[in-house]
Amino acid sequence: MSISLPRRLSEQETIEMAYDLFLEQAMDNLDPADVLLFNLQFEEIGGAEIVPTGSDWSEFAPFLAQNPACAEVVIGLAPDENADIDQIFARVLISRHFTGSPEYAVRWRE
């Protein structure tokens, strides 16, 4: 039996985990048109990146919002490959202190 010890996720691991969670849940939480738009354009102008944690998380996910080990990852589309993401499909607040299963909250595009 292998026991995984808690560890801090790198920025890349944090982004990848948030993106995987997004993909697992997008069909159930986004409009079908948004899923289609994202899937068609992600290869060219899509992305996921860590951004400063928004102040609005304290009402939505108070436990995670107070955790200094958390990072906010935005997932969406940009106007072009050199621009910032401006069409956000999901914001994921995720703990970088990984203990075997992710602690996270997702705010979906409305």
N, CA, C and O atoms as a Tinker XYZ file with bonds, in Angstrom:
   440  protein
     1  N      0.838000   -1.170000    0.000000    73     2
     2  CA     0.000000    0.000000    0.000000    64     1     3
     3  C      0.886000    1.238000    0.000000    63     2     4     5
     4  O      1.799000    1.360000    0.817000    81     3
     5  N      0.614000    2.134000   -0.904000    73     3     6
     6  CA     1.395000    3.363000   -1.035000    64     5     7
     7  C      0.631000    4.530000   -0.419000    63     6     8     9
     8  O     -0.542000    4.749000   -0.725000    81     7
     9  N      1.298000    5.267000    0.440000    73     7    10
    10  CA     0.693000    6.433000    1.068000    64     9    11
    11  C      1.332000    7.668000    0.453000    63    10    12    13
    12  O      2.554000    7.813000    0.448000    81    11
    13  N      0.491000    8.554000   -0.065000    73    11    14
    14  CA     1.061000    9.769000   -0.647000    64    13    15
    15  C      1.142000   10.847000    0.429000    63    14    16    17
    16  O      0.166000   11.136000    1.120000    81    15
    17  N      2.307000   11.422000    0.548000    73    15    18
    18  CA     2.532000   12.468000    1.529000    64    17    19
    19  C      2.053000   13.798000    0.971000    63    18    20    21
    20  O      2.133000   14.030000   -0.235000    81    19
    21  N      1.557000   14.671000    1.839000    73    19    22
    22  CA     1.163000   15.998000    1.363000    64    21    23
    23  C      2.357000   16.705000    0.728000    63    22    24    25
    24  O      3.491000   16.577000    1.190000    81    23
    25  N      2.082000   17.445000   -0.329000    73    23    26
    26  CA     3.135000   18.203000   -0.991000    64    25    27
    27  C      2.519000   19.434000   -1.633000    63    26    28    29
    28  O      1.307000   19.506000   -1.836000    81    27
    29  N      3.370000   20.398000   -1.947000    73    27    30
    30  CA     2.910000   21.625000   -2.602000    64    29    31
    31  C      2.992000   21.431000   -4.112000    63    30    32    33
    32  O      4.035000   21.057000   -4.648000    81    31
    33  N      1.878000   21.689000   -4.786000    73    31    34
    34  CA     1.844000   21.588000   -6.239000    64    33    35
    35  C      2.602000   22.751000   -6.870000    63    34    36    37
    36  O      2.542000   23.879000   -6.381000    81    35
    37  N      3.306000   22.474000   -7.945000    73    35    38
    38  CA     3.949000   23.543000   -8.714000    64    37    39
    39  C      2.849000   24.344000   -9.423000    63    38    40    41
    40  O      1.692000   23.925000   -9.454000    81    39
    41  N      3.215000   25.484000   -9.982000    73    39    42
    42  CA     2.231000   26.269000  -10.736000    64    41    43
    43  C      1.686000   25.451000  -11.903000    63    42    44    45
    44  O      0.480000   25.459000  -12.152000    81    43
    45  N      2.554000   24.750000  -12.618000    73    43    46
    46  CA     2.111000   23.954000  -13.762000    64    45    47
    47  C      1.170000   22.831000  -13.326000    63    46    48    49
    48  O      0.154000   22.590000  -13.978000    81    47
    49  N      1.493000   22.147000  -12.238000    73    47    50
    50  CA     0.619000   21.082000  -11.730000    64    49    51
    51  C     -0.733000   21.645000  -11.299000    63    50    52    53
    52  O     -1.768000   21.013000  -11.506000    81    51
    53  N     -0.720000   22.828000  -10.702000    73    51    54
    54  CA    -1.957000   23.474000  -10.264000    64    53    55
    55  C     -2.841000   23.788000  -11.465000    63    54    56    57
    56  O     -4.042000   23.521000  -11.441000    81    55
    57  N     -2.256000   24.348000  -12.505000    73    55    58
    58  CA    -3.003000   24.667000  -13.723000    64    57    59
    59  C     -3.548000   23.395000  -14.363000    63    58    60    61
    60  O     -4.710000   23.356000  -14.765000    81    59
    61  N     -2.727000   22.360000  -14.461000    73    59    62
    62  CA    -3.164000   21.103000  -15.077000    64    61    63
    63  C     -4.298000   20.456000  -14.288000    63    62    64    65
    64  O     -5.247000   19.941000  -14.878000    81    63
    65  N     -4.207000   20.479000  -12.960000    73    63    66
    66  CA    -5.257000   19.881000  -12.143000    64    65    67
    67  C     -6.561000   20.670000  -12.291000    63    66    68    69
    68  O     -7.635000   20.079000  -12.411000    81    67
    69  N     -6.470000   21.996000  -12.281000    73    67    70
    70  CA    -7.662000   22.828000  -12.456000    64    69    71
    71  C     -8.288000   22.581000  -13.830000    63    70    72    73
    72  O     -9.511000   22.502000  -13.950000    81    71
    73  N     -7.465000   22.463000  -14.850000    73    71    74
    74  CA    -7.968000   22.216000  -16.202000    64    73    75
    75  C     -8.641000   20.841000  -16.291000    63    74    76    77
    76  O     -9.696000   20.710000  -16.913000    81    75
    77  N     -8.048000   19.833000  -15.684000    73    75    78
    78  CA    -8.661000   18.498000  -15.672000    64    77    79
    79  C    -10.026000   18.531000  -14.979000    63    78    80    81
    80  O    -10.981000   17.923000  -15.462000    81    79
    81  N    -10.119000   19.239000  -13.854000    73    79    82
    82  CA   -11.400000   19.371000  -13.147000    64    81    83
    83  C    -12.422000   20.092000  -14.026000    63    82    84    85
    84  O    -13.592000   19.711000  -14.069000    81    83
    85  N    -11.976000   21.125000  -14.719000    73    83    86
    86  CA   -12.838000   21.849000  -15.653000    64    85    87
    87  C    -13.386000   20.898000  -16.718000    63    86    88    89
    88  O    -14.594000   20.866000  -16.956000    81    87
    89  N    -12.513000   20.131000  -17.354000    73    87    90
    90  CA   -12.948000   19.224000  -18.419000    64    89    91
    91  C    -13.938000   18.183000  -17.913000    63    90    92    93
    92  O    -14.893000   17.840000  -18.611000    81    91
    93  N    -13.715000   17.678000  -16.701000    73    91    94
    94  CA   -14.612000   16.672000  -16.125000    64    93    95
    95  C    -16.017000   17.217000  -15.898000    63    94    96    97
    96  O    -16.989000   16.467000  -15.987000    81    95
    97  N    -16.138000   18.508000  -15.606000    73    95    98
    98  CA   -17.417000   19.067000  -15.176000    64    97    99
    99  C    -18.059000   20.042000  -16.162000    63    98   100   101
   100  O    -19.198000   20.459000  -15.951000    81    99
   101  N    -17.367000   20.407000  -17.217000    73    99   102
   102  CA   -17.860000   21.449000  -18.124000    64   101   103
   103  C    -19.202000   21.100000  -18.762000    63   102   104   105
   104  O    -20.080000   21.960000  -18.843000    81   103
   105  N    -19.378000   19.885000  -19.207000    73   103   106
   106  CA   -20.624000   19.492000  -19.876000    64   105   107
   107  C    -21.837000   19.667000  -18.964000    63   106   108   109
   108  O    -22.932000   19.966000  -19.439000    81   107
   109  N    -21.648000   19.483000  -17.674000    73   107   110
   110  CA   -22.759000   19.590000  -16.726000    64   109   111
   111  C    -22.994000   21.013000  -16.235000    63   110   112   113
   112  O    -24.031000   21.288000  -15.632000    81   111
   113  N    -22.055000   21.922000  -16.478000    73   111   114
   114  CA   -22.143000   23.246000  -15.874000    64   113   115
   115  C    -22.129000   24.416000  -16.853000    63   114   116   117
   116  O    -22.366000   25.554000  -16.447000    81   115
   117  N    -21.862000   24.166000  -18.110000    73   115   118
   118  CA   -21.862000   25.225000  -19.117000    64   117   119
   119  C    -22.971000   24.972000  -20.129000    63   118   120   121
   120  O    -23.407000   23.837000  -20.319000    81   119
   121  N    -23.420000   26.042000  -20.774000    73   119   122
   122  CA   -24.377000   25.893000  -21.868000    64   121   123
   123  C    -23.722000   25.092000  -22.986000    63   122   124   125
   124  O    -22.515000   25.207000  -23.196000    81   123
   125  N    -24.496000   24.281000  -23.709000    73   123   126
   126  CA   -23.924000   23.518000  -24.821000    64   125   127
   127  C    -23.202000   24.405000  -25.844000    63   126   128   129
   128  O    -22.184000   23.995000  -26.403000    81   127
   129  N    -23.716000   25.605000  -26.092000    73   127   130
   130  CA   -23.055000   26.511000  -27.043000    64   129   131
   131  C    -21.681000   26.931000  -26.530000    63   130   132   133
   132  O    -20.741000   27.057000  -27.316000    81   131
   133  N    -21.554000   27.150000  -25.220000    73   131   134
   134  CA   -20.254000   27.518000  -24.648000    64   133   135
   135  C    -19.263000   26.360000  -24.735000    63   134   136   137
   136  O    -18.083000   26.566000  -25.018000    81   135
   137  N    -19.744000   25.152000  -24.492000    73   135   138
   138  CA   -18.874000   23.972000  -24.595000    64   137   139
   139  C    -18.368000   23.834000  -26.027000    63   138   140   141
   140  O    -17.186000   23.576000  -26.249000    81   139
   141  N    -19.257000   24.006000  -26.990000    73   139   142
   142  CA   -18.876000   23.909000  -28.398000    64   141   143
   143  C    -17.868000   25.000000  -28.767000    63   142   144   145
   144  O    -16.856000   24.719000  -29.409000    81   143
   145  N    -18.142000   26.240000  -28.363000    73   143   146
   146  CA   -17.230000   27.351000  -28.639000    64   145   147
   147  C    -15.850000   27.083000  -28.045000    63   146   148   149
   148  O    -14.833000   27.266000  -28.716000    81   147
   149  N    -15.818000   26.652000  -26.795000    73   147   150
   150  CA   -14.548000   26.371000  -26.130000    64   149   151
   151  C    -13.784000   25.271000  -26.861000    63   150   152   153
   152  O    -12.595000   25.416000  -27.145000    81   151
   153  N    -14.472000   24.175000  -27.161000    73   151   154
   154  CA   -13.811000   23.046000  -27.825000    64   153   155
   155  C    -13.283000   23.409000  -29.210000    63   154   156   157
   156  O    -12.212000   22.946000  -29.603000    81   155
   157  N    -14.015000   24.226000  -29.946000    73   155   158
   158  CA   -13.586000   24.602000  -31.297000    64   157   159
   159  C    -12.400000   25.559000  -31.294000    63   158   160   161
   160  O    -11.577000   25.528000  -32.209000    81   159
   161  N    -12.307000   26.410000  -30.270000    73   159   162
   162  CA   -11.295000   27.456000  -30.299000    64   161   163
   163  C    -10.154000   27.274000  -29.305000    63   162   164   165
   164  O     -9.195000   28.045000  -29.336000    81   163
   165  N    -10.228000   26.287000  -28.432000    73   163   166
   166  CA    -9.210000   26.169000  -27.388000    64   165   167
   167  C     -7.806000   25.981000  -27.952000    63   166   168   169
   168  O     -6.862000   26.603000  -27.465000    81   167
   169  N     -7.651000   25.145000  -28.957000    73   167   170
   170  CA    -6.311000   24.879000  -29.513000    64   169   171
   171  C     -5.619000   26.154000  -29.982000    63   170   172   173
   172  O     -4.407000   26.297000  -29.823000    81   171
   173  N     -6.380000   27.077000  -30.559000    73   171   174
   174  CA    -5.784000   28.291000  -31.126000    64   173   175
   175  C     -5.667000   29.430000  -30.125000    63   174   176   177
   176  O     -4.627000   30.083000  -30.048000    81   175
   177  N     -6.728000   29.674000  -29.355000    73   175   178
   178  CA    -6.718000   30.865000  -28.496000    64   177   179
   179  C     -7.159000   30.574000  -27.066000    63   178   180   181
   180  O     -7.500000   31.494000  -26.323000    81   179
   181  N     -7.154000   29.312000  -26.680000    73   179   182
   182  CA    -7.570000   28.966000  -25.327000    64   181   183
   183  C     -6.404000   28.909000  -24.368000    63   182   184   185
   184  O     -5.242000   28.837000  -24.770000    81   183
   185  N     -6.734000   28.942000  -23.104000    73   183   186
   186  CA    -5.673000   28.844000  -22.116000    64   185   187
   187  C     -6.209000   28.707000  -20.708000    63   186   188   189
   188  O     -7.404000   28.849000  -20.448000    81   187
   189  N     -5.286000   28.426000  -19.814000    73   187   190
   190  CA    -5.558000   28.363000  -18.380000    64   189   191
   191  C     -4.352000   28.992000  -17.706000    63   190   192   193
   192  O     -3.208000   28.674000  -18.032000    81   191
   193  N     -4.615000   29.891000  -16.761000    73   191   194
   194  CA    -3.503000   30.563000  -16.100000    64   193   195
   195  C     -3.863000   30.932000  -14.673000    63   194   196   197
   196  O     -5.029000   31.140000  -14.340000    81   195
   197  N     -2.838000   31.008000  -13.841000    73   195   198
   198  CA    -3.020000   31.449000  -12.463000    64   197   199
   199  C     -3.100000   32.969000  -12.467000    63   198   200   201
   200  O     -2.299000   33.652000  -13.106000    81   199
   201  N     -4.089000   33.481000  -11.737000    73   199   202
   202  CA    -4.293000   34.926000  -11.613000    64   201   203
   203  C     -4.386000   35.270000  -10.127000    63   202   204   205
   204  O     -4.543000   34.372000   -9.300000    81   203
   205  N     -4.293000   36.549000   -9.778000    73   203   206
   206  CA    -4.498000   36.912000   -8.371000    64   205   207
   207  C     -5.889000   36.463000   -7.910000    63   206   208   209
   208  O     -6.871000   36.611000   -8.637000    81   207
   209  N     -5.955000   35.924000   -6.719000    73   207   210
   210  CA    -7.221000   35.403000   -6.197000    64   209   211
   211  C     -8.218000   36.534000   -5.999000    63   210   212   213
   212  O     -7.922000   37.535000   -5.347000    81   211
   213  N     -9.409000   36.361000   -6.574000    73   211   214
   214  CA   -10.460000   37.368000   -6.469000    64   213   215
   215  C    -11.018000   37.464000   -5.057000    63   214   216   217
   216  O    -11.037000   36.480000   -4.318000    81   215
   217  N    -11.468000   38.651000   -4.692000    73   215   218
   218  CA   -12.007000   38.872000   -3.346000    64   217   219
   219  C    -13.403000   38.285000   -3.181000    63   218   220   221
   220  O    -13.887000   38.171000   -2.055000    81   219
   221  N    -14.059000   37.911000   -4.270000    73   219   222
   222  CA   -15.423000   37.390000   -4.188000    64   221   223
   223  C    -15.506000   35.923000   -3.761000    63   222   224   225
   224  O    -16.608000   35.396000   -3.605000    81   223
   225  N    -14.385000   35.264000   -3.571000    73   223   226
   226  CA   -14.406000   33.857000   -3.162000    64   225   227
   227  C    -14.865000   33.678000   -1.720000    63   226   228   229
   228  O    -15.353000   32.602000   -1.375000    81   227
   229  N    -14.729000   34.680000   -0.873000    73   227   230
   230  CA   -15.032000   34.508000    0.553000    64   229   231
   231  C    -16.492000   34.131000    0.791000    63   230   232   233
   232  O    -16.786000   33.425000    1.756000    81   231
   233  N    -17.408000   34.580000   -0.056000    73   231   234
   234  CA   -18.817000   34.200000    0.090000    64   233   235
   235  C    -19.097000   32.835000   -0.528000    63   234   236   237
   236  O    -19.941000   32.088000   -0.034000    81   235
   237  N    -18.403000   32.514000   -1.590000    73   235   238
   238  CA   -18.669000   31.295000   -2.352000    64   237   239
   239  C    -17.977000   30.068000   -1.759000    63   238   240   241
   240  O    -18.562000   28.985000   -1.713000    81   239
   241  N    -16.754000   30.234000   -1.314000    73   239   242
   242  CA   -15.962000   29.123000   -0.766000    64   241   243
   243  C    -15.100000   29.653000    0.379000    63   242   244   245
   244  O    -13.883000   29.767000    0.232000    81   243
   245  N    -15.724000   29.982000    1.531000    73   243   246
   246  CA   -14.983000   30.650000    2.608000    64   245   247
   247  C    -13.772000   29.875000    3.113000    63   246   248   249
   248  O    -12.740000   30.481000    3.399000    81   247
   249  N    -13.868000   28.551000    3.230000    73   247   250
   250  CA   -12.740000   27.775000    3.739000    64   249   251
   251  C    -11.529000   27.913000    2.820000    63   250   252   253
   252  O    -10.415000   28.155000    3.286000    81   251
   253  N    -11.746000   27.760000    1.527000    73   251   254
   254  CA   -10.641000   27.864000    0.572000    64   253   255
   255  C    -10.145000   29.299000    0.447000    63   254   256   257
   256  O     -8.945000   29.531000    0.304000    81   255
   257  N    -11.056000   30.256000    0.501000    73   255   258
   258  CA   -10.671000   31.662000    0.334000    64   257   259
   259  C     -9.716000   32.120000    1.427000    63   258   260   261
   260  O     -8.904000   33.017000    1.202000    81   259
   261  N     -9.804000   31.519000    2.598000    73   259   262
   262  CA    -8.940000   31.899000    3.712000    64   261   263
   263  C     -7.628000   31.118000    3.722000    63   262   264   265
   264  O     -6.760000   31.373000    4.556000    81   263
   265  N     -7.485000   30.186000    2.814000    73   263   266
   266  CA    -6.308000   29.329000    2.772000    64   265   267
   267  C     -5.212000   29.981000    1.918000    63   266   268   269
   268  O     -5.391000   30.137000    0.710000    81   267
   269  N     -4.085000   30.363000    2.524000    73   267   270
   270  CA    -3.026000   31.016000    1.743000    64   269   271
   271  C     -2.364000   30.090000    0.719000    63   270   272   273
   272  O     -1.635000   30.560000   -0.155000    81   271
   273  N     -2.608000   28.788000    0.816000    73   271   274
   274  CA    -2.020000   27.847000   -0.139000    64   273   275
   275  C     -2.873000   27.691000   -1.393000    63   274   276   277
   276  O     -2.562000   26.865000   -2.251000    81   275
   277  N     -3.948000   28.476000   -1.511000    73   275   278
   278  CA    -4.826000   28.361000   -2.679000    64   277   279
   279  C     -4.391000   29.284000   -3.804000    63   278   280   281
   280  O     -3.766000   30.321000   -3.587000    81   279
   281  N     -4.742000   28.870000   -5.004000    73   279   282
   282  CA    -4.486000   29.670000   -6.198000    64   281   283
   283  C     -5.761000   29.700000   -7.027000    63   282   284   285
   284  O     -6.534000   28.742000   -7.034000    81   283
   285  N     -5.970000   30.805000   -7.721000    73   283   286
   286  CA    -7.100000   30.902000   -8.644000    64   285   287
   287  C     -6.585000   30.688000  -10.061000    63   286   288   289
   288  O     -5.611000   31.309000  -10.488000    81   287
   289  N     -7.260000   29.796000  -10.779000    73   287   290
   290  CA    -6.923000   29.508000  -12.172000    64   289   291
   291  C     -8.129000   29.892000  -13.022000    63   290   292   293
   292  O     -9.246000   29.451000  -12.754000    81   291
   293  N     -7.905000   30.710000  -14.042000    73   291   294
   294  CA    -8.975000   31.022000  -14.988000    64   293   295
   295  C     -8.765000   30.185000  -16.244000    63   294   296   297
   296  O     -7.638000   29.943000  -16.676000    81   295
   297  N     -9.890000   29.751000  -16.815000    73   295   298
   298  CA    -9.857000   28.909000  -18.008000    64   297   299
   299  C    -10.784000   29.552000  -19.031000    63   298   300   301
   300  O    -11.951000   29.817000  -18.745000    81   299
   301  N    -10.258000   29.799000  -20.220000    73   299   302
   302  CA   -11.090000   30.445000  -21.224000    64   301   303
   303  C    -10.368000   30.703000  -22.526000    63   302   304   305
   304  O     -9.422000   30.003000  -22.888000    81   303
   305  N    -10.842000   31.738000  -23.230000    73   303   306
   306  CA   -10.321000   32.095000  -24.545000    64   305   307
   307  C     -9.817000   33.532000  -24.533000    63   306   308   309
   308  O    -10.317000   34.372000  -23.784000    81   307
   309  N     -8.831000   33.803000  -25.363000    73   307   310
   310  CA    -8.270000   35.146000  -25.514000    64   309   311
   311  C     -8.539000   35.629000  -26.942000    63   310   312   313
   312  O     -8.789000   34.815000  -27.832000    81   311
   313  N     -8.490000   36.941000  -27.166000    73   311   314
   314  CA    -8.713000   37.442000  -28.527000    64   313   315
   315  C     -7.686000   36.919000  -29.535000    63   314   316   317
   316  O     -8.002000   36.727000  -30.709000    81   315
   317  N     -6.466000   36.691000  -29.071000    73   315   318
   318  CA    -5.437000   36.082000  -29.910000    64   317   319
   319  C     -4.411000   35.421000  -28.991000    63   318   320   321
   320  O     -4.503000   35.529000  -27.769000    81   319
   321  N     -3.442000   34.741000  -29.583000    73   319   322
   322  CA    -2.505000   33.946000  -28.778000    64   321   323
   323  C     -1.593000   34.773000  -27.885000    63   322   324   325
   324  O     -0.978000   34.225000  -26.970000    81   323
   325  N     -1.489000   36.077000  -28.123000    73   323   326
   326  CA    -0.622000   36.930000  -27.307000    64   325   327
   327  C     -1.378000   37.753000  -26.267000    63   326   328   329
   328  O     -0.763000   38.510000  -25.516000    81   327
   329  N     -2.687000   37.618000  -26.214000    73   327   330
   330  CA    -3.509000   38.433000  -25.317000    64   329   331
   331  C     -3.892000   37.657000  -24.056000    63   330   332   333
   332  O     -3.752000   36.436000  -23.987000    81   331
   333  N     -4.376000   38.397000  -23.072000    73   331   334
   334  CA    -4.890000   37.779000  -21.851000    64   333   335
   335  C     -6.248000   37.143000  -22.123000    63   334   336   337
   336  O     -6.958000   37.539000  -23.047000    81   335
   337  N     -6.594000   36.166000  -21.315000    73   335   338
   338  CA    -7.896000   35.510000  -21.412000    64   337   339
   339  C     -8.975000   36.531000  -21.058000    63   338   340   341
   340  O     -8.938000   37.136000  -19.987000    81   339
   341  N     -9.944000   36.720000  -21.971000    73   339   342
   342  CA   -11.026000   37.659000  -21.686000    64   341   343
   343  C    -12.407000   37.006000  -21.728000    63   342   344   345
   344  O    -13.380000   37.599000  -21.261000    81   343
   345  N    -12.506000   35.806000  -22.276000    73   343   346
   346  CA   -13.753000   35.039000  -22.223000    64   345   347
   347  C    -13.533000   33.913000  -21.224000    63   346   348   349
   348  O    -13.010000   32.854000  -21.573000    81   347
   349  N    -13.927000   34.143000  -20.001000    73   347   350
   350  CA   -13.664000   33.172000  -18.940000    64   349   351
   351  C    -14.847000   32.214000  -18.825000    63   350   352   353
   352  O    -15.984000   32.634000  -18.615000    81   351
   353  N    -14.562000   30.925000  -18.967000    73   351   354
   354  CA   -15.579000   29.893000  -18.861000    64   353   355
   355  C    -15.660000   29.333000  -17.447000    63   354   356   357
   356  O    -16.719000   28.875000  -17.018000    81   355
   357  N    -14.546000   29.368000  -16.724000    73   355   358
   358  CA   -14.548000   28.906000  -15.333000    64   357   359
   359  C    -13.394000   29.545000  -14.581000    63   358   360   361
   360  O    -12.329000   29.818000  -15.136000    81   359
   361  N    -13.644000   29.773000  -13.299000    73   359   362
   362  CA   -12.605000   30.198000  -12.360000    64   361   363
   363  C    -12.525000   29.084000  -11.321000    63   362   364   365
   364  O    -13.534000   28.707000  -10.724000    81   363
   365  N    -11.340000   28.573000  -11.115000    73   363   366
   366  CA   -11.143000   27.463000  -10.183000    64   365   367
   367  C    -10.246000   27.942000   -9.047000    63   366   368   369
   368  O     -9.127000   28.401000   -9.273000    81   367
   369  N    -10.755000   27.829000   -7.828000    73   367   370
   370  CA    -9.945000   28.103000   -6.643000    64   369   371
   371  C     -9.506000   26.744000   -6.127000    63   370   372   373
   372  O    -10.341000   25.914000   -5.765000    81   371
   373  N     -8.212000   26.515000   -6.091000    73   371   374
   374  CA    -7.696000   25.186000   -5.776000    64   373   375
   375  C     -6.539000   25.287000   -4.792000    63   374   376   377
   376  O     -5.691000   26.174000   -4.891000    81   375
   377  N     -6.524000   24.367000   -3.852000    73   375   378
   378  CA    -5.433000   24.334000   -2.883000    64   377   379
   379  C     -4.197000   23.731000   -3.536000    63   378   380   381
   380  O     -4.267000   22.688000   -4.187000    81   379
   381  N     -3.073000   24.399000   -3.352000    73   379   382
   382  CA    -1.805000   23.875000   -3.867000    64   381   383
   383  C     -1.183000   22.898000   -2.874000    63   382   384   385
   384  O     -0.160000   22.281000   -3.172000    81   383
   385  N     -1.787000   22.754000   -1.703000    73   383   386
   386  CA    -1.342000   21.777000   -0.704000    64   385   387
   387  C     -2.096000   20.483000   -1.016000    63   386   388   389
   388  O     -3.243000   20.311000   -0.603000    81   387
   389  N     -1.449000   19.583000   -1.742000    73   387   390
   390  CA    -2.109000   18.384000   -2.256000    64   389   391
   391  C     -1.905000   17.214000   -1.307000    63   390   392   393
   392  O     -0.776000   16.871000   -0.957000    81   391
   393  N     -3.016000   16.605000   -0.894000    73   391   394
   394  CA    -2.967000   15.482000    0.042000    64   393   395
   395  C     -3.519000   14.195000   -0.560000    63   394   396   397
   396  O     -3.747000   13.230000    0.170000    81   395
   397  N     -3.736000   14.158000   -1.844000    73   395   398
   398  CA    -4.234000   12.947000   -2.482000    64   397   399
   399  C     -5.480000   13.187000   -3.309000    63   398   400   401
   400  O     -5.668000   12.543000   -4.342000    81   399
   401  N     -6.331000   14.098000   -2.878000    73   399   402
   402  CA    -7.474000   14.502000   -3.694000    64   401   403
   403  C     -7.582000   16.022000   -3.607000    63   402   404   405
   404  O     -7.328000   16.607000   -2.554000    81   403
   405  N     -7.957000   16.652000   -4.706000    73   403   406
   406  CA    -7.936000   18.115000   -4.731000    64   405   407
   407  C     -9.032000   18.745000   -3.875000    63   406   408   409
   408  O    -10.154000   18.243000   -3.805000    81   407
   409  N     -8.683000   19.850000   -3.230000    73   407   410
   410  CA    -9.656000   20.704000   -2.556000    64   409   411
   411  C     -9.846000   21.890000   -3.477000    63   410   412   413
   412  O     -8.890000   22.601000   -3.790000    81   411
   413  N    -11.088000   22.108000   -3.915000    73   411   414
   414  CA   -11.307000   23.153000   -4.907000    64   413   415
   415  C    -12.763000   23.622000   -4.910000    63   414   416   417
   416  O    -13.644000   22.978000   -4.340000    81   415
   417  N    -12.983000   24.742000   -5.556000    73   415   418
   418  CA   -14.319000   25.259000   -5.847000    64   417   419
   419  C    -14.257000   25.847000   -7.251000    63   418   420   421
   420  O    -13.217000   26.350000   -7.676000    81   419
   421  N    -15.375000   25.781000   -7.966000    73   419   422
   422  CA   -15.422000   26.291000   -9.334000    64   421   423
   423  C    -16.557000   27.300000   -9.456000    63   422   424   425
   424  O    -17.672000   27.055000   -8.995000    81   423
   425  N    -16.266000   28.423000  -10.073000    73   423   426
   426  CA   -17.296000   29.404000  -10.443000    64   425   427
   427  C    -17.405000   29.350000  -11.958000    63   426   428   429
   428  O    -16.457000   29.657000  -12.680000    81   427
   429  N    -18.579000   28.954000  -12.421000    73   427   430
   430  CA   -18.808000   28.759000  -13.849000    64   429   431
   431  C    -19.334000   30.023000  -14.502000    63   430   432   433
   432  O    -19.951000   30.868000  -13.854000    81   431
   433  N    -19.081000   30.138000  -15.786000    73   431   434
   434  CA   -19.615000   31.244000  -16.586000    64   433   435
   435  C    -21.136000   31.219000  -16.485000    63   434   436   437
   436  O    -21.763000   30.162000  -16.553000    81   435
   437  N    -21.704000   32.387000  -16.325000    73   435   438
   438  CA   -23.178000   32.451000  -16.224000    64   437   439
   439  C    -23.786000   32.912000  -17.518000    63   438   440
   440  O    -25.008000   33.025000  -17.620000    81   439
